[in-house]
């Protein structure tokens, strides 16, 4: 079975976006394990808002490049990419289970916060990979919001970079 991996950059105070929706605080001066991560995945789960932001990105920084993209939305009716599939409706677990049981590599749960909460509340995340940036934003969009119950995690791996970024990988216990 394919793993669903939440992979996300987060500020030290737990935000995935600044107060104006910005993510210019995310380090991009080196690889930070992304090349190895991209070898593990061949698909991405993404919410509508994150999808719309990602579609505006150019070149190497676009997470949608070269992977099958599943866009979760009840408001979009059509996608324009050939490797993009729209997921809507209420049978989230059935659809996700069908995809996770299909052949392929692991799946990146890219976000955003609403989709992350939905997956967490349904216990659909197999691995949490957090790139904790050494910055305090003070406000913005929190990574974890509207979580229905406590989630215990077990640290699988950690790596500290010379920039102060800390990569943490957890599994649910």
N, C-alpha and C positions, 0 to 999 in steps of 0.2 A: 504494500500500500504506500502511496506517495504521502510524504509529510507536507503539512501546511506550516510554513515558517513565517512568523511575523518578523519582518526585518525593517527596522526603523531607526532614524536618527532622532535623538531626544536631548533636550537641554538638561543640565544638571538639576534644574527645578521641575522637570517633568513635562515640558512643553514640546510639541512637534511643529508648532508654528509660532512666530512672534505675534504681537498684538494686532498687527496689520496683515496677517496671513503670510508674512515673509519667512523664508527659510535660507536667507543669505548668510546666516550664522553657521551653517553646516560646512564642515571642512571638506575640501576637495583637492587639497594639495598633494595627496598621495592616495594609494589604492585602498587602504584600510580593510583589506580582506574581501573586497567586492569581486575581484577576478575569480577567486576560489568559490565564492558564493554563486556567481553566475554559471559556473560549471555544474553546480548541483541542481539548478532549476531549469525548467523549460516552459513555465507558465506563471502568470501573475493574476492574483485576485485584487481588484481595485474598485473602490467606490466611485460614484459619478463625479464628485467634486475633485478628487485626486486625479481622476482620469482627464478631466478638462484641463487641469494644471499641467499634467504630464504631456498632453498633446501639444502644448505650447513650447515645450523644451526642444532644443536642437541637439543633434549629434549624439556624442557618447553619453551625455548626462540623461538622456531620455530612457527611463526604465522600461518602456514598452518596446524598445527596439529588439527584434529577434526572438521574442517570446510570444506564445499564445496568450492573449489578454482576455480575461473574463471580467466584464464590467457589470457590477451590481448596481442596478438602478430601477426605480419604478417610475421615473419621469422621462428618461430617454426612450425614444422609440426606434432609433436606427443608429448604427455605427458605420463608419466609413472604411475602416481598415480590414484587410483580408484575413488577418489572424485575430480579429476581435469578435467576441461572442457576448451578447447581451444576456444577462441573467436578471429576471424580474419575477415577482410573485412571492408567494408565501411558503413554498416548499424548499426553503433554503437548504435544510439538512439533506434532503433527498438528492438535490442537484449537486451539492458539494460532495456527498458520498459517491455519487456516480463518477464524478471527475477524479476524485482521489483514488478510486479503485480502477481507473483506466490506466493503460500503460503510459509510462513517461517518467520524467524526473520529478523532483520535489516542486512544490508550488510556493511562490512568494506572496504572502499576504502583505501588500504594499500599504493599504489603508484606504481611507482615512479613519478618523477616530470613531465614527459611527459604525462603519463596517467592522473595525477591530472589536468594538464593544459587542456587536452582534455575534461575532465568532467566539469571543471569550465567554459570553453568557451561554453559548451552546456547546462549550468545551470542544471546539473544532480546531484549536491551535495545538500543534505538536511540538513546536519549538519557538522560543522567543529569542531573537537576536537584536540586542539594543546597542546602538553606537552612542554612548553617552558623551556629549560634547561639554568641555569645561567652560560653560557659559551659563549665567543666570539671566534669563529673559525677563523675569518679574511678572509677566502676564503673557497670554496667548491662548492657544488651544492645547489643553492637556491631553496627553497620550491616553490615559485611562480615565474614562468617565462613564457613568451609567452602568457600572459593573454590578450585577445582581448579587454576587456572593464572593466571599474571599477565595482567592486562588493561591495555593501554595506552589512554589516553584523550587526546583533544585538546580544549583549552578553546575553547568556542564563544562564551561570553558570561560576563561577571561584572558584578555590581552590588553596591555597598556602600551600606548604609542608615545613617542617622544613629544608629540604636540599636547599631550594630556588627555586625548580622547581615550576612553576605555570601552572596549568591546566586550559585552557580556552575553553569554548564551545560556539559556535556561530551558529546562523541560518541565512540564507539569508533573506534580507528584500525586 
